[in-house]
C-alpha cells in the first residue's frame, strides 16, 4: 500500500480512537490536525495521480478531493463547535468526546470509499458511513434528531440493499466471462465489458442508480436528506452534504463506466435525466418554501445532485467534465454554507430564517461568507459553481438536447430565486439589539476560509493537475479511455 494511501486512512482512524479516549481539550487539536494532515495527503496523492505516479486512478483521486476540502475544514470547525457547545451548557464531556471520535471515524469511512475499486468493498464502506452518520445525527438527543437518525438508517439501508442487489447481479453477469469465483474488481469488469451478459449489466445499473442514488440524495429517494442535514451537528451536516453525496456518486460512476462500456450509454443517460430533472424540480420549488436555514442548504444539495445527474445524462465531454467539476465545487460551497450557517445559528440561537436578521452586521466575516456561499450555490460568477453549471448547460445545448437543457436552465433560475430570497432576508439590515456583534472564532473562520478559497479559485481558474484528473475521469465514464 502506498504511504500516502495508508496515511489518508490511518490519520482519521487513529484520531477517532485518540479523541474518544482522551479529554476533549486534547481531542479538539487532534481532530483539527488530523483534518489538515489528511487533506494535505489527499492533495499530494491527487497531484501524483495527475502526473501518473500514483497507485490510484483519476476517478479515485478526484473523488477523494471532497474529503480533503470538507474534512480539512470540519476538523478545524469542530474545535470551535465543541467549545461553543460547552460554553452554552449544551454538551457535557461525554458528548464532546463522542462527537470528536465519531467525526474522525466518519471521515475515515468516507475516505475509504473512493480508495476502493472492488465493487463489493465499496458497498461495505458505504454501509459503514451510514452507521457512523446515524450515530452523529442522533447525538444531540432531541426528538427531531432521533427521528432523523432512524429515518436515515431505514431509507439509506433500503437503498444500500438495492445497491447490494446491483453488486450481485453484476457479479452474476460476469460469470461466463470471468468465472463464478472471480474477484469483483472494477478493472476486471471494464476489461471484460464486451463479454458481460448485457441484460444483467442493464439490470445491475438500474439497481445501482436507485440504490446508491438514495445515498446521493437523488429524488425520489431523497427524503432522508433534509431531516439528517437539518438535525445533525453542523460539522456532520457539512460532511454529509459535501462528502457522503460524492461518495455515493463515486460508486454510481464506477457502475456507469461499466454499463457504458458493456451496453452503450443510452440506458444510463436516459435514467440520469429522469432522476436529475426530478431532483431539480422538487428541490427548486421546496427551496422557495423553506423556513430553516440548514434545511434550505439541504434542499440545495438535492438540487446540485440533480444538476450533476443531468450532466451525466447529456453525456458529451463538456457536460461530463462540468458534472465532475461541479462535484468539487458543490463540496466546497456546501461546507462553507453549513459552517457559516452554524455560526449564525449559534449567535442568534435559532435556525429559523425569520429569526435571523442583519447577520452581515452582527457577524461581518461569517455573515459575509454565508452570502458568498449562497451566491455560489445560486450559480453566480465569479464562483466555481457558475463555471461548472455553464459547462453542463452548454454541453446540453451542444448535444442537441435543447428541451432538457432549457428545462434545466429554467429550474436553476427558480432555485436561484429561492436561495437569494432567503439569504437576503437573513443578512441585510440591522440585527436586533439583543444580538452581540463581532467575531471571535479563529478556528471556525479558518475552516470557512478553505471552502471560500476553493470555490472562488475554481471560479477564476481550474489548476492544470485538477483539469487532467477531470478529463481522464470523464474519458473513463464516456467509454473513451
Secondary structure, 3 states (H helix, E strand, C coil): CCHHHHHHHHHHHHHHHHHHHCCHHHHHHHHHHHHHHHHHHHHHHHHHHHCCCCCCCHHHHHHHHHHHHHHHHHHHHHHHHHHHHHHCCCCCHHHHHHHHHHHHHHHHHHHHHHHCCEHHHHHHHHHHHHHHHHHHHHHHCCHHHHHHHHHHHHHHHHHHHHHHHHHHHHHHHCHHHHCCCCCCEHHHHHHCHHHCCHHHHHHHHHHHHHHHHHHHCCCCCCHHHHHHHHHCCHHHHHHHHHHHHHHHHHHHHHHHHHHHHHHCCHHHHHHHHHHHHHHHHHHHHHHCCCCEHHHHHHHHHHHHHHHHHHHHHHCCHHHHHHHHHHHHHHHHHHHHHHHHHHHHHHHHCCCEHHHCCCHHHHCHHHHHHHHHHHHHHCCCCCCHHHHHHHHHHHHHHHCCCHHHHHHHHHHHHHHHHHHHHHHHHHHCCCCCCCCCCCCCCHHHHHHHHHHHHHHHHHHHCCCHHHHHHHHHHHHHHHCCC
